[in-house]
Amino acid sequence: MVFKFNRFNMKQERTLLLTSYGLYNLKKDSIQRKIPLTAVKALTKSTLNGCMQFVVHVKHEYDYMFDSEFRKIFVDAVKWAFHQ
C-alpha cells in the first residue's frame, strides 16, 4: 500500500501493481491509471531522513508523487523490471 499525493497535495490510499509491462495505480477494485513501463522516464527519491516519498516521472504525461514505507522494495523492483 502507498499514499498518492493528488494535485491538492492531499494523500490518497492506493495500491501499486508493477508488472513487466506496466505500473498500475489501483483504487479498491478499479484501475485508476496504467503506465506502460516504457513510459517511465525516471524515479526520484527524497533524501530527507525518515521521509519515504518518491516521484515516478512519466514521459509526455503528469508525474506521480507517492509516500510508502515500502519505497526501497518498489524502487528495486522497478530497476529489476527495466533490466529484464
C-alpha positions as CSV (number, residue, x, y, z in Angstrom):
1,M,0.0,0.0,0.0
2,V,1.1,3.5,-0.8
3,F,-0.2,7.0,-0.4
4,K,-0.5,9.1,-3.6
5,F,-0.5,12.8,-3.4
6,N,-3.2,14.5,-5.5
7,R,-3.0,17.9,-7.2
8,F,-4.1,19.5,-3.9
9,N,-1.3,17.8,-2.0
10,M,-3.7,15.5,-0.2
11,K,-2.8,11.9,0.5
12,Q,-4.9,9.2,-1.1
13,E,-4.5,5.5,-0.2
14,R,-3.6,3.4,-3.3
15,T,-2.2,0.0,-4.3
16,L,0.6,-0.1,-6.8
17,L,0.9,-3.1,-9.1
18,L,4.1,-3.5,-11.0
19,T,4.4,-6.0,-13.9
20,S,7.0,-6.4,-16.6
21,Y,4.7,-4.4,-18.9
22,G,3.5,-1.5,-16.7
23,L,2.7,0.2,-13.5
24,Y,-0.9,0.2,-12.3
25,N,-2.5,2.6,-9.8
26,L,-5.3,0.7,-8.1
27,K,-8.1,2.2,-6.0
28,K,-10.1,-0.5,-4.4
29,D,-11.2,-2.7,-7.3
30,S,-10.6,-0.4,-10.2
31,I,-7.6,0.7,-12.2
32,Q,-7.1,4.4,-11.9
33,R,-4.1,4.7,-14.3
34,K,-1.9,2.3,-16.3
35,I,1.5,3.5,-17.2
36,P,3.5,1.4,-19.7
37,L,6.9,0.6,-18.2
38,T,8.5,2.1,-21.3
39,A,6.8,5.5,-20.4
40,V,8.5,5.7,-17.0
41,K,11.3,8.2,-17.5
42,A,12.8,8.3,-14.0
43,L,12.3,7.9,-10.3
44,T,13.2,10.5,-7.7
45,K,13.6,9.7,-4.0
46,S,13.6,12.1,-1.1
47,T,16.9,12.3,0.7
48,L,15.4,13.7,3.9
49,N,15.9,11.4,7.0
50,G,12.7,9.4,7.6
51,C,11.0,10.7,4.5
52,M,9.8,7.9,2.3
53,Q,8.4,10.0,-0.6
54,F,9.2,9.3,-4.2
55,V,8.1,10.5,-7.6
56,V,7.5,8.4,-10.7
57,H,8.3,10.6,-13.7
58,V,6.3,9.7,-16.8
59,K,7.2,10.7,-20.4
60,H,4.7,13.1,-22.0
61,E,2.3,12.9,-19.0
62,Y,2.0,14.1,-15.5
63,D,4.2,12.6,-12.8
64,Y,3.1,10.7,-9.7
65,M,4.2,11.5,-6.1
66,F,3.9,8.7,-3.5
67,D,4.8,8.0,0.1
68,S,5.4,4.5,1.3
69,E,7.3,2.6,3.8
70,F,8.0,0.1,1.0
71,R,9.8,2.6,-1.2
72,K,13.1,0.7,-1.3
73,I,11.3,-2.5,-2.4
74,F,9.3,-0.6,-5.1
75,V,12.4,1.2,-6.5
76,D,14.4,-2.1,-6.6
77,A,11.5,-3.8,-8.3
78,V,11.3,-1.1,-11.0
79,K,15.1,-1.3,-11.6
80,W,14.8,-5.1,-11.9
81,A,11.8,-4.8,-14.4
82,F,13.8,-2.3,-16.6
83,H,16.7,-4.7,-16.9
84,Q,14.8,-7.7,-18.0
